[in-house]
Amino acid sequence: MRLDDLVQEALRLNPESRARLAGRLLESLDELTAEQHEAVWAEEAARRDAEPASADRPAEQVFGELRKQLA
């Protein structure tokens, strides 16, 4: 399963289940060494930096997409 597919599936959970999942995922990061933790966040920062900035799109489009995800 691709990460994007997993994220989409997780977003379909109810808020309580998503919160429990988020907690478990955060707890799993405690098991990483400092070097691993830094590498994970560096990878996430690079991924976010590669994404187009939301300023490149009209606010109505961004908020519309968010509303669809939260519905």
C-alpha positions as CSV (number, residue, x, y, z in Angstrom):
1,M,0.0,0.0,0.0
2,R,1.3,3.4,-0.9
3,L,1.6,6.1,1.7
4,D,-0.9,8.3,-0.1
5,D,-3.4,5.5,-0.1
6,L,-2.9,4.9,3.6
7,V,-3.3,8.5,4.4
8,Q,-6.6,8.7,2.4
9,E,-7.8,5.6,4.3
10,A,-6.9,7.1,7.6
11,L,-8.7,10.3,6.8
12,R,-11.9,8.3,6.4
13,L,-11.8,7.3,10.1
14,N,-13.9,9.1,12.6
15,P,-12.2,11.8,14.7
16,E,-11.7,9.6,17.7
17,S,-10.1,6.8,15.7
18,R,-7.9,9.3,13.9
19,A,-6.7,10.7,17.2
20,R,-5.9,7.2,18.6
21,L,-4.0,6.4,15.4
22,A,-2.1,9.7,15.6
23,G,-1.2,8.9,19.2
24,R,0.1,5.5,18.3
25,L,2.1,6.8,15.4
26,L,3.7,9.5,17.6
27,E,4.5,6.9,20.2
28,S,6.3,4.9,17.6
29,L,8.6,7.8,16.9
30,D,9.9,7.6,20.5
31,E,11.5,4.3,19.6
32,L,13.8,6.0,17.0
33,T,17.3,7.1,17.8
34,A,18.1,10.8,17.6
35,E,19.7,10.3,14.3
36,Q,16.7,8.4,12.9
37,H,14.3,11.0,14.3
38,E,16.3,13.8,12.6
39,A,16.4,11.8,9.3
40,V,12.6,11.3,9.4
41,W,11.9,15.0,9.9
42,A,14.5,16.0,7.3
43,E,12.7,13.7,4.8
44,E,9.4,15.2,5.7
45,A,10.7,18.8,5.4
46,A,12.1,17.9,1.9
47,R,8.7,16.4,0.9
48,R,6.9,19.5,2.1
49,D,9.4,21.8,0.4
50,A,8.8,20.0,-2.9
51,E,5.0,20.5,-2.7
52,P,3.6,23.4,-4.5
53,A,2.8,26.3,-2.2
54,S,-0.8,26.9,-1.5
55,A,-0.3,30.5,-2.5
56,D,-0.1,29.2,-6.0
57,R,-3.8,28.5,-5.9
58,P,-6.8,30.5,-5.1
59,A,-7.9,30.3,-1.4
60,E,-11.4,29.1,-2.5
61,Q,-9.8,26.1,-4.1
62,V,-7.6,25.3,-1.1
63,F,-10.5,25.6,1.3
64,G,-12.8,23.6,-1.0
65,E,-10.3,20.7,-1.1
66,L,-10.0,20.8,2.7
67,R,-13.8,20.8,3.2
68,K,-14.0,17.7,0.9
69,Q,-11.3,15.9,2.9
70,L,-13.0,16.7,6.2
71,A,-16.5,15.8,5.0
